[in-house]
């Protein structure tokens, strides 16, 4: 495992289900004692509409549509707070139908040199097979999906790209995707919320291991 640490990172929790966006306003979260009143008053509200709600706090970004709920943070001390917020929200709204959850981590690694940066791209996406097809081929995006290594239904999807935020840097996105075992018999969101709580640390550790392992490739 590489001793390189990400310069920038973040986590987002994405739920797929059937939502009423209008509910999820800062004032509602305050009324349920999920966020402080001061936070709600200082929230940046981008849009509140029956089809979409989007707002942000100092540490949190939230977007809800009819079929997707997304909450994210780029501040690592708030990772457990993010998880607790989502879990507490749907403990209150336990009848909300939710069939999928993604525990997703984004990492931007600064490479020590452009040579190391290019070497990683060559390792993950060998260029020789493109030499007769393209002039100066270079990796822009690589996606690899694997089976889940546990009893859950779903997959693990890894995307690797040049970082758009640091140079020479690499961006790694790990989508740890979980689904209910039987959509026809699943009621509300209890199964998905239990999955979120039970798999949280394992998912974060898996994403870190994937990121560090890939960046450590020589």
C-alpha positions in Angstrom: 0.0 0.0 0.0 1.3 3.5 -0.9 2.1 5.9 1.9 0.7 8.7 -0.4 -2.4 10.3 1.1 -5.1 12.1 -0.8 -4.7 15.9 -1.0 -8.5 16.3 -1.4 -11.2 13.8 -0.5 -14.9 13.5 0.2 -17.7 11.1 0.7 -21.2 11.1 -0.6 -24.1 8.9 0.3 -26.6 8.4 -2.6 -30.0 6.8 -2.0 -32.3 5.6 -4.8 -35.9 5.4 -4.0 -39.2 7.4 -4.0 -38.8 10.8 -2.3 -40.8 14.0 -1.8 -38.2 16.7 -2.3 -40.2 19.4 -0.7 -39.9 17.9 2.7 -36.1 18.1 2.8 -35.6 21.8 3.6 -33.1 23.2 6.2 -36.1 24.2 8.4 -37.4 20.6 8.4 -34.0 19.3 9.5 -33.9 21.8 12.3 -37.4 21.0 13.4 -36.4 17.4 13.7 -33.2 18.4 15.6 -31.0 16.9 12.9 -29.1 20.2 12.3 -28.7 23.3 14.5 -30.9 26.3 13.9 -27.8 28.4 13.3 -26.8 26.1 10.5 -30.2 26.2 8.9 -30.3 30.0 9.0 -26.9 30.2 7.3 -27.7 27.5 4.7 -27.1 28.4 1.1 -30.3 27.4 -0.7 -29.9 26.9 -4.4 -33.4 25.7 -5.2 -36.6 24.5 -3.5 -39.1 23.0 -5.9 -41.5 20.1 -5.8 -39.1 18.2 -8.2 -35.8 19.2 -6.7 -34.3 20.6 -3.5 -30.6 21.6 -3.3 -28.9 23.4 -0.4 -25.6 23.4 1.4 -24.2 24.1 4.9 -20.6 24.8 5.8 -19.8 21.1 5.9 -22.7 19.5 3.9 -24.2 19.5 0.4 -27.6 18.0 -0.1 -29.6 17.4 -3.3 -32.9 15.6 -3.5 -35.0 14.7 -6.6 -38.0 12.4 -6.9 -35.8 9.3 -7.2 -32.5 10.2 -5.7 -31.2 11.6 -2.3 -27.6 12.7 -2.2 -25.7 14.0 0.8 -22.0 14.7 0.8 -19.1 16.3 2.6 -15.5 17.0 1.8 -14.4 17.4 5.4 -13.2 14.2 6.9 -14.1 15.0 10.5 -17.7 15.1 9.4 -17.8 11.7 7.7 -19.5 10.0 10.7 -21.8 13.0 11.1 -22.9 12.6 7.5 -23.7 8.9 8.1 -25.6 9.7 11.3 -27.5 12.5 9.6 -28.7 10.2 6.7 -29.5 7.4 9.1 -31.4 9.6 11.5 -33.3 11.3 8.7 -34.7 8.0 7.4 -35.3 6.6 10.8 -37.9 9.3 11.0 -39.1 8.7 7.5 -38.9 4.9 7.7 -41.7 4.3 5.3 -39.8 6.0 2.5 -39.2 3.3 -0.2 -35.5 3.1 -0.8 -34.0 0.2 -2.8 -30.3 1.2 -3.3 -27.5 3.0 -1.5 -24.1 4.0 -2.7 -21.3 4.8 -0.1 -19.0 6.7 -2.4 -15.5 8.1 -1.8 -13.7 10.6 -4.0 -9.9 11.0 -3.7 -7.4 13.3 -5.4 -3.8 12.1 -5.1 -0.9 14.4 -5.9 1.8 12.4 -7.7 5.5 13.2 -7.0 6.3 13.9 -10.6 4.8 13.9 -14.1 6.8 10.8 -14.9 5.1 9.0 -12.0 1.8 10.4 -13.1 2.3 9.0 -16.7 3.6 5.7 -15.4 0.4 5.1 -13.4 -1.6 5.8 -16.6 0.6 3.4 -18.6 0.2 0.7 -15.9 -3.6 0.9 -15.7 -4.2 1.4 -19.4 -1.3 0.1 -21.5 -0.7 2.4 -24.5 1.0 0.0 -26.9 -2.3 -1.5 -28.2 -3.3 2.0 -29.2 -0.1 3.0 -31.0 -1.3 2.0 -34.5 -4.8 3.5 -33.9 -4.2 6.9 -32.1 -1.4 9.5 -32.0 -0.1 9.9 -28.5 -2.8 8.0 -26.7 -3.5 8.9 -23.1 -5.8 7.6 -20.4 -8.8 10.0 -19.8 -11.1 7.7 -17.8 -11.0 4.1 -16.7 -13.9 2.3 -15.1 -13.7 -1.2 -13.5 -16.6 -3.0 -11.9 -16.2 -5.9 -9.6 -18.6 -8.3 -7.8 -19.3 -7.5 -4.1 -16.9 -9.3 -1.7 -19.7 -9.9 0.8 -23.2 -11.2 1.2 -24.9 -8.0 -0.1 -26.4 -7.5 -3.5 -24.7 -4.9 -5.6 -21.2 -4.2 -7.0 -18.1 -2.1 -6.5 -17.3 0.3 -9.3 -13.9 2.2 -9.5 -13.3 5.1 -11.8 -9.8 6.5 -12.3 -9.1 9.8 -14.2 -6.5 12.6 -14.3 -7.4 15.0 -11.5 -9.0 18.3 -12.5 -8.1 19.9 -9.2 -4.4 19.1 -8.7 -1.5 18.5 -11.2 0.1 16.1 -11.6 -2.7 14.3 -9.9 -5.0 11.3 -10.2 -8.7 11.2 -9.3 -10.2 8.0 -7.9 -13.9 7.5 -7.3 -15.1 4.3 -5.5 -18.8 3.6 -5.7 -19.6 0.9 -3.1 -23.1 0.1 -4.3 -25.7 -1.9 -2.3 -29.2 -3.0 -3.2 -32.1 -4.6 -1.3 -32.1 -8.4 -1.6 -35.7 -8.6 -2.9 -37.2 -5.3 -4.3 -40.7 -6.9 -4.4 -40.8 -7.7 -0.7 -38.8 -4.7 0.6 -40.8 -2.3 2.7 -39.8 1.2 3.4 -36.1 1.9 4.0 -35.2 -0.3 7.0 -33.1 -2.8 5.0 -31.1 -0.1 3.3 -30.5 1.9 6.5 -29.3 -1.2 8.2 -26.9 -1.8 5.3 -25.6 1.8 5.6 -24.9 1.5 9.3 -23.4 -2.1 9.2 -21.3 -1.5 6.1 -20.1 2.1 6.7 -16.6 1.5 8.1 -16.0 -1.5 5.8 -16.9 0.6 2.8 -14.7 3.5 3.7 -11.7 1.2 4.4 -12.3 -0.6 1.1 -12.3 2.7 -0.8 -9.0 3.7 1.0 -7.4 0.4 0.2 -8.4 0.6 -3.5 -7.1 4.2 -3.8 -3.8 3.6 -2.0 -3.2 0.4 -3.9 -3.8 2.0 -7.3 -1.6 5.0 -6.6 1.1 2.7 -5.3 1.3 0.9 -8.6 4.8 1.0 -10.1 
